[in-house]
């Protein structure tokens, strides 16, 4: 553990990435801000953000009554399915893509750490958007097949069979239990995208519906799933790593998780989240409110209901 801490962690050989999605949702304007932070123990830090804007209202000279009715129906539909609509899946897909793209394109460390499953459902399916699916699988292949030295730790593990095995571990122990393919195989029967749409996989055209099954059969087996316990007090945690580097990945998870005796989560991941909260935090709402103030409506479009 000491050798990993001194040889990898403290000299900048490991970088952790965490992202967050902030939404400023009003009738006048909806702003989506994706912020991603990359840090290491050496003190290096990078933060990237992207804002997406959405407006429902468009001025037209046709029939104003019909136009207003159409806008009201559209907004009613958005309000009824606010949390579970397809746009929510696309938001999660964009955030997951941004985090993995930063790990691939911006990190220069030998080892890269992320949170959650490296292949989340929303990214692999692209939120049913074929362009997002293609971009997501390409960045996942670059991370898994190309770089290989990655470690992902589940935020709130729910796999009871894995946690049961993890509870039997002693401190400083880890176990590689299964491959990621086993948990993704049930996605093979899902029909998505237009069969006539062909995308380039390694320079060869492949129908869009075949991309997810090909990924699950050829790329997912290279990712293993394991459990570890970093300290005596900490619960078991689930981790994901490349099959060829799972041994060092498990030791790395323990070496960094030791710094949080009660939680056992790699400290670098928590630091990345805290830095992201500091950098982005309330910046989106503050920016929007300053704009509303400049046009003489500082509170008119404030989101949310009355204060408690």
C-alpha positions as CSV (number, residue, x, y, z in Angstrom):
1,X,0.0,0.0,0.0
2,X,2.8,2.4,0.9
3,X,4.6,1.7,-2.4
4,X,1.4,2.5,-4.4
5,X,0.7,5.7,-2.4
6,X,4.3,7.0,-2.9
7,X,4.8,5.6,-6.4
8,X,1.5,6.4,-8.0
9,X,-0.8,8.5,-5.9
10,X,1.4,11.2,-4.4
11,X,3.5,11.8,-7.5
12,X,0.6,12.5,-9.8
13,X,0.4,9.1,-11.4
14,X,-3.3,9.0,-10.7
15,X,-6.0,11.5,-11.7
16,X,-9.7,11.4,-10.8
17,X,-12.6,12.8,-12.6
18,X,-16.0,13.8,-11.5
19,X,-18.8,15.8,-13.2
20,X,-22.1,17.4,-12.4
21,X,-25.1,18.6,-14.3
22,X,-26.8,21.8,-13.2
23,X,-30.1,23.0,-14.7
24,X,-31.6,26.5,-14.7
25,X,-35.2,25.9,-15.7
26,X,-37.6,28.8,-16.3
27,X,-40.4,29.7,-18.7
28,X,-38.1,32.2,-20.4
29,X,-35.1,30.0,-20.8
30,X,-33.7,26.6,-19.8
31,X,-29.9,26.3,-19.4
32,X,-28.1,23.0,-18.9
33,X,-24.6,23.2,-17.6
34,X,-22.2,20.2,-17.6
35,X,-19.1,20.7,-15.5
36,X,-16.3,18.2,-15.2
37,X,-13.2,18.4,-12.9
38,X,-10.0,16.5,-13.1
39,X,-7.5,16.5,-10.2
40,X,-4.4,14.7,-8.8
41,X,-2.6,14.7,-5.5
42,X,0.3,16.6,-7.1
43,X,-2.0,19.7,-7.2
44,X,-2.8,19.7,-10.9
45,X,-6.4,20.6,-11.6
46,X,-8.5,21.2,-14.7
47,X,-12.2,22.1,-15.0
48,X,-14.3,22.2,-18.2
49,X,-17.9,23.2,-18.7
50,X,-20.4,23.3,-21.5
51,X,-23.8,25.1,-21.5
52,X,-26.8,24.1,-23.6
53,X,-29.7,26.5,-24.1
54,X,-33.3,25.7,-24.8
55,X,-36.1,28.1,-25.7
56,X,-39.7,27.1,-26.3
57,X,-41.0,30.5,-27.5
58,X,-40.5,31.6,-31.1
59,X,-42.1,34.7,-32.5
60,X,-44.1,34.1,-35.7
61,X,-46.5,36.0,-37.8
62,X,-48.9,33.1,-38.6
63,X,-51.8,32.4,-36.3
64,X,-50.8,33.6,-32.8
65,X,-53.7,31.8,-31.1
66,X,-52.7,28.4,-32.5
67,X,-49.1,29.1,-31.7
68,X,-49.9,29.9,-28.0
69,X,-52.1,26.8,-27.7
70,X,-49.3,24.7,-29.1
71,X,-46.8,26.2,-26.7
72,X,-49.1,25.5,-23.7
73,X,-49.6,21.9,-24.8
74,X,-45.9,21.4,-25.2
75,X,-45.1,22.9,-21.8
76,X,-47.8,20.8,-20.2
77,X,-46.3,17.6,-21.6
78,X,-42.8,18.7,-20.4
79,X,-44.2,19.3,-16.9
80,X,-46.0,16.0,-16.7
81,X,-43.0,13.9,-17.6
82,X,-40.4,16.2,-16.0
83,X,-38.1,13.7,-14.4
84,X,-38.4,10.5,-16.5
85,X,-38.7,11.9,-20.0
86,X,-36.2,11.1,-22.8
87,X,-34.4,14.4,-22.3
88,X,-33.4,13.2,-18.9
89,X,-31.7,10.2,-20.4
90,X,-29.9,12.4,-22.9
91,X,-28.7,14.6,-20.0
92,X,-27.3,11.6,-18.2
93,X,-25.7,10.4,-21.4
94,X,-24.0,13.7,-22.1
95,X,-22.7,13.9,-18.5
96,X,-21.3,10.3,-18.6
97,X,-19.8,11.0,-22.0
98,X,-18.1,14.2,-20.8
99,X,-16.5,12.5,-17.8
100,X,-15.1,9.6,-19.8
101,X,-14.0,11.9,-22.6
102,X,-12.0,14.1,-20.1
103,X,-10.4,11.0,-18.7
104,X,-9.4,9.9,-22.3
105,X,-8.5,13.2,-23.9
106,X,-7.3,15.5,-21.0
107,X,-5.7,13.3,-18.4
108,X,-2.0,12.6,-18.7
109,X,-1.8,10.3,-15.7
110,X,-0.9,6.6,-15.9
111,X,-4.1,5.7,-14.0
112,X,-7.5,7.3,-14.3
113,X,-10.3,7.0,-11.7
114,X,-14.0,7.6,-12.2
115,X,-17.2,6.9,-10.3
116,X,-20.0,4.5,-11.1
117,X,-20.1,1.9,-13.8
118,X,-17.7,2.7,-16.6
119,X,-20.4,1.6,-19.0
120,X,-23.7,3.1,-17.8
121,X,-27.0,2.3,-19.4
122,X,-27.7,5.8,-20.6
123,X,-24.3,6.2,-22.3
124,X,-24.3,2.8,-24.0
125,X,-27.7,3.4,-25.5
126,X,-27.2,7.1,-26.0
127,X,-30.6,7.9,-24.6
128,X,-31.9,6.4,-27.8
129,X,-30.0,9.0,-29.8
130,X,-27.8,7.3,-32.4
131,X,-25.2,10.1,-32.5
132,X,-24.7,9.9,-28.7
133,X,-24.6,6.1,-28.8
134,X,-21.9,6.2,-31.4
135,X,-19.9,8.8,-29.6
136,X,-20.3,7.1,-26.3
137,X,-19.2,3.7,-27.5
138,X,-16.2,5.2,-29.3
139,X,-15.0,6.9,-26.1
140,X,-15.6,3.8,-24.1
141,X,-13.6,1.7,-26.5
142,X,-10.7,4.2,-26.3
143,X,-10.7,4.0,-22.5
144,X,-11.2,0.2,-22.2
145,X,-9.3,-1.1,-25.2
146,X,-6.8,1.7,-25.6
147,X,-5.7,3.1,-22.3
148,X,-6.8,0.1,-20.1
149,X,-5.4,1.4,-16.8
150,X,-8.6,2.7,-15.3
151,X,-10.5,2.3,-12.0
152,X,-14.2,3.0,-11.5
153,X,-15.8,2.8,-8.0
154,X,-19.5,2.5,-7.6
155,X,-21.1,5.4,-5.8
156,X,-24.0,3.5,-4.1
157,X,-23.5,-0.2,-4.9
158,X,-26.8,-2.2,-5.0
159,X,-25.5,-5.6,-6.2
160,X,-26.4,-7.6,-3.1
161,X,-24.5,-10.7,-4.3
162,X,-21.3,-8.7,-4.7
163,X,-21.7,-6.9,-1.4
164,X,-22.3,-10.3,0.3
165,X,-18.9,-11.4,-1.0
166,X,-17.4,-8.1,0.0
167,X,-18.6,-8.4,3.6
168,X,-16.6,-11.6,3.9
169,X,-13.3,-9.8,3.0
170,X,-10.8,-8.7,5.6
171,X,-9.4,-5.1,5.5
172,X,-6.9,-4.6,2.6
173,X,-8.4,-7.5,0.7
174,X,-10.2,-7.5,-2.7
175,X,-11.8,-10.0,-4.9
176,X,-12.5,-10.1,-8.7
177,X,-15.9,-11.7,-9.0
178,X,-17.3,-11.5,-12.5
179,X,-17.1,-9.7,-15.9
180,X,-19.1,-6.7,-17.0
181,X,-20.5,-8.7,-19.9
182,X,-22.7,-10.8,-17.5
183,X,-24.6,-7.8,-16.3
184,X,-25.1,-6.4,-19.8
185,X,-26.2,-9.5,-21.6
186,X,-29.9,-8.9,-21.1
187,X,-29.5,-5.7,-23.3
188,X,-28.8,-7.8,-26.3
189,X,-32.5,-8.3,-27.1
190,X,-33.3,-4.6,-27.1
191,X,-34.1,-3.3,-30.6
192,X,-32.9,0.3,-31.1
193,X,-32.2,2.6,-34.0
194,X,-32.8,2.4,-37.7
195,X,-31.5,-0.9,-39.3
196,X,-30.7,1.0,-42.5
197,X,-28.4,3.4,-40.6
198,X,-24.7,2.3,-40.9
199,X,-21.9,3.6,-38.7
200,X,-18.2,3.0,-39.1
201,X,-16.7,0.5,-36.6
202,X,-12.9,0.2,-37.1
203,X,-13.3,1.5,-40.6
204,X,-16.0,-0.9,-41.6
205,X,-19.7,-0.1,-41.9
206,X,-21.9,-1.7,-39.3
207,X,-25.7,-1.3,-38.9
208,X,-26.5,0.9,-35.9
209,X,-28.6,-1.8,-34.1
210,X,-25.6,-4.1,-34.1
211,X,-23.3,-1.7,-32.2
212,X,-24.6,-2.4,-28.7
213,X,-24.5,-6.2,-29.1
214,X,-21.0,-6.0,-30.7
215,X,-19.8,-3.9,-27.8
216,X,-21.3,-6.3,-25.2
217,X,-19.8,-9.3,-26.8
218,X,-16.3,-8.0,-27.7
219,X,-15.5,-5.1,-25.3
220,X,-17.5,-5.7,-22.1
221,X,-15.7,-9.0,-21.4
222,X,-12.5,-7.0,-21.0
223,X,-13.9,-5.2,-17.9
224,X,-14.1,-7.1,-14.6
225,X,-16.2,-6.4,-11.5
226,X,-14.8,-6.8,-8.1
227,X,-15.2,-5.8,-4.4
228,X,-12.7,-4.5,-1.9
229,X,-12.5,-3.4,1.8
230,X,-10.1,-0.6,2.5
231,X,-10.3,-0.4,6.3
232,X,-11.7,-2.3,9.3
233,X,-14.5,0.2,9.7
234,X,-15.4,0.7,6.1
235,X,-18.1,-1.3,4.2
236,X,-17.3,-3.2,1.1
237,X,-17.1,-1.3,-2.2
238,X,-17.6,-2.4,-5.8
239,X,-15.0,-1.5,-8.4
240,X,-14.5,-2.0,-12.2
241,X,-11.2,-2.4,-14.0
242,X,-9.6,-3.9,-17.1
243,X,-9.1,-7.6,-16.8
244,X,-5.3,-7.3,-17.5
245,X,-4.8,-4.7,-14.8
246,X,-7.4,-5.8,-12.2
247,X,-4.8,-6.8,-9.6
248,X,-3.2,-3.3,-9.4
249,X,-6.5,-1.6,-9.7
250,X,-7.8,-3.4,-6.6
251,X,-4.7,-2.4,-4.7
252,X,-5.0,1.2,-5.9
253,X,-8.6,1.3,-4.7
254,X,-7.6,0.2,-1.2
255,X,-4.5,2.4,-1.1
256,X,-6.6,5.5,-1.7
257,X,-9.6,4.3,0.2
258,X,-7.5,3.9,3.4
259,X,-7.5,7.7,3.8
260,X,-11.3,7.6,4.5
261,X,-11.5,5.2,7.4
262,X,-15.2,5.1,7.8
263,X,-16.2,5.1,4.1
264,X,-13.4,3.4,2.3
265,X,-14.0,5.3,-0.9
266,X,-10.9,6.6,-2.8
267,X,-10.3,10.0,-1.4
268,X,-9.2,11.4,-4.8
269,X,-12.7,10.9,-6.1
270,X,-14.3,12.8,-3.3
271,X,-11.8,15.6,-3.7
272,X,-12.7,15.8,-7.4
273,X,-16.4,16.2,-6.5
274,X,-15.7,18.8,-3.8
275,X,-13.5,20.9,-6.2
276,X,-16.3,20.6,-8.8
277,X,-18.9,21.9,-6.3
278,X,-16.6,24.8,-5.5
279,X,-15.9,25.7,-9.1
280,X,-19.4,25.3,-10.5
281,X,-21.7,25.3,-7.5
282,X,-24.2,28.1,-7.8
283,X,-22.4,29.8,-10.7
284,X,-25.2,29.0,-13.2
285,X,-28.0,30.5,-11.2
286,X,-25.9,33.5,-10.3
287,X,-25.1,34.1,-14.0
288,X,-28.8,33.8,-15.0
289,X,-29.9,36.1,-12.2
290,X,-27.4,38.7,-13.2
291,X,-28.7,38.6,-16.8
292,X,-32.4,38.9,-15.6
293,X,-31.3,41.8,-13.4
294,X,-29.7,43.6,-16.4
295,X,-33.0,43.6,-18.3
296,X,-35.0,44.8,-15.3
297,X,-36.6,41.5,-14.2
298,X,-34.3,40.2,-11.4
299,X,-36.9,37.9,-9.7
300,X,-39.6,37.4,-12.3
301,X,-38.1,34.3,-13.8
302,X,-36.6,32.8,-10.7
303,X,-37.1,29.0,-10.7
304,X,-38.9,27.2,-7.8
305,X,-41.7,28.0,-5.5
306,X,-41.9,30.3,-2.4
307,X,-39.3,29.9,0.3
308,X,-40.2,27.9,3.4
